[in-house]
Amino acid sequence: MNGATVKGTDGDEVKGKSEVDAVHLRRTIGPLTAVCFIIGTVVGSGIFIAPKGVLMNSGSVGLSLVVWALCGVLSIFGALCYAELGTTFKKSGGHYTYLLETLGPMPAFLRLWAEFLFIRPSVASYVSLAFGRYVVEPFFAPCAAPTVLVKVVSILGVTFVVAINCWSVTLASRTQVSLTFIKMFALVLIIIPGFIALANGKTENFQNGFEVDAIKLDKLPLAFYNGLYAYGGWFYLNYVTEEVINPNRNIPLAITSSMVTVTVLYVLVNVAYYTVMTPGELLASDAVAMTFANRALQGFALVIPVLVAMSCLGALNGGFFSAPRMLFVGAREGHWPSLFSMIHIRRHTPLPAVLLLYPLVVVMIATGEIFRLINFASFSRWFFIALATLGMLIHRYRFPHLPRPFKVPLPIAIIFTVVCFFIVGLSLYSDPWNTGGSCVLTLSGVPVYYLTIHRDRLPPRLRRVFNYCSRQLQILLEVAQQEVQTY
């Protein structure tokens, strides 16, 4: 359709431009890319770091394996709910869009506020720190790696990922597919020697696996948080719905197949860990996969850190590919600064949304500690997921005849929503400092919403300064509003 007119985002025609030339996000994510996108984002640093947190907070080998399996089942339930939401509402934006469509603008704005202020920086920084640890630690083993060097390498890793996502959507997608295959190889490389040892009768770590005295019921929600962190990412495809080819088919297919695969692999990997390592050795290790490799894969011990680092890089890339789309859609809806809804005029990437997350991530890397970051980010993340699925149930009740290409069974949606609220509530008791801080930061968005969106009470001088800075950044970054409606 060269030279033809195309519809703009406001319904007007963009004359003299073909859809190829117009500024908009393209539908380039097919079935394979979608599956690799989810698996590549889910399988990151979590399976190589979280086993320590799960065991530490559950108290026994047997219960920790139960936690891993239940986290997988819960994630599959959540993925099914989001498959329904993703095929019912065709916009990108994930949690934000679903909260906006089902519960209204304030919960949706608070999700944007929390995402930009601390959820995305926390998630990206602990994945980056895991990347830095696995890159640096082999050079200093058996001594501890210098913390400053780990953080410098972490910042270099996140800088590389930000550059890729600013440069090209296609390059970011191809990088994700390549890194997904690398991380699948890493998991298989851990599973095989573990099960060879298990077949040879190395089962002593599974004897008395459910020691009642060691079980910590008050810390159990934190065990689930660590496990769910490792499974986190099943909802990222919903952030980029407008870029998925045939979303009604590919979103449910990619989400369900990916999460079943990941659940099976995660349980097998943890069985392999416990076969080769004692609980005490696992708890003493900050890099579980590295310790495992030194014991079970002596000939490949140097390969494992490289594979794990690439795995972390893939998760980081998936996060920076998807999360800025939430800010992009929020800005398009008028709930976030309009600069975030702009796209690079030649590269067709949401460059401001990607780039403006970077400084906060660097700050978190410089000041954060991995396990505190997990608990800090998880409270608000899971609270809003629970709200989104609650909104889905309310929307289904209010609009029973609305077409839903994929419909999750009602008991699954109810179980998932109730369990999420239960874990979120109990975590306030288990770790009141981090989860309470997360709650306070989230609620701090309420006055911001009323001042800037609901009543628009910003002082005129401040608004003029803000608009001037936005215009200068738009010129500097060479970005413009989307010219084609993609939903």
Stockholm file with secondary structure:
# STOCKHOLM 1.0

chainA/1-487         MNGATVKGTDGDEVKGKSEVDAVHLRRTIGPLTAVCFIIGTVVGSGIFIAPKGVLMNSGSVGLSLVVWALCGVLSIFGALCYAELGTTFKKSGGHYTYLLETLGPMPAFLRLWAEFLFIRPSVASYVSLAFGRYVVEPFFAPCAAPTVLVKVVSILGVTFVVAINCWSVTLASRTQVSLTFIKMFALVLIIIPGFIALANGKTENFQNGFEVDAIKLDKLPLAFYNGLYAYGGWFYLNYVTEEVINPNRNIPLAITSSMVTVTVLYVLVNVAYYTVMTPGELLASDAVAMTFANRALQGFALVIPVLVAMSCLGALNGGFFSAPRMLFVGAREGHWPSLFSMIHIRRHTPLPAVLLLYPLVVVMIATGEIFRLINFASFSRWFFIALATLGMLIHRYRFPHLPRPFKVPLPIAIIFTVVCFFIVGLSLYSDPWNTGGSCVLTLSGVPVYYLTIHRDRLPPRLRRVFNYCSRQLQILLEVAQQEVQTY
#=GR chainA/1-487 SS CTTCCEECTTSCEETTCCTTTSSSCCCCBCHHHHHHHHHHHHSSSHHHHHHHHHHHHHCSHHHHHHHHHHHHHHHHHHHHHHHHHHHHSCSSCTHHHHHHHHTCHHHHHHHHHHIIIIIHHHHHHHHHHHHHHHHHHHHHTTSCCCHHHHHHHHHHHHHHHHHHHHHCHHHHHHHHHHHHHHHHHHHHHHHHHHHHHHHTTCCGGGTTCSCGGGCCGGGHHHHHHHHHHHHTTTTGGGGGGGGBSSHHHHHHHHHHHHHHHHHHHHHHHHHHHHHHSCHHHHHHCSSHHHHHHHHHCGGGTTHHHHHHHHHHHHHHHHHHHHHHHHHHHHHHTTSSCGGGGEEETTTCSCHHHHHTTHHHHHHHHHHCCHHHHHHHHHHHHHHHHHHHHHHHHHHHHHCTTSCCSSCCCHHHHHHHHHHHHHHHHHHHHHSHHHHHHHHHHHHTHHHHHIIIIISCCCCHHHHHHHHHHHHHHHHHHTEEECCSCCC
#=GC SS_cons         CTTCCEECTTSCEETTCCTTTSSSCCCCBCHHHHHHHHHHHHSSSHHHHHHHHHHHHHCSHHHHHHHHHHHHHHHHHHHHHHHHHHHHSCSSCTHHHHHHHHTCHHHHHHHHHHIIIIIHHHHHHHHHHHHHHHHHHHHHTTSCCCHHHHHHHHHHHHHHHHHHHHHCHHHHHHHHHHHHHHHHHHHHHHHHHHHHHHHTTCCGGGTTCSCGGGCCGGGHHHHHHHHHHHHTTTTGGGGGGGGBSSHHHHHHHHHHHHHHHHHHHHHHHHHHHHHHSCHHHHHHCSSHHHHHHHHHCGGGTTHHHHHHHHHHHHHHHHHHHHHHHHHHHHHHTTSSCGGGGEEETTTCSCHHHHHTTHHHHHHHHHHCCHHHHHHHHHHHHHHHHHHHHHHHHHHHHHCTTSCCSSCCCHHHHHHHHHHHHHHHHHHHHHSHHHHHHHHHHHHTHHHHHIIIIISCCCCHHHHHHHHHHHHHHHHHHTEEECCSCCC
//
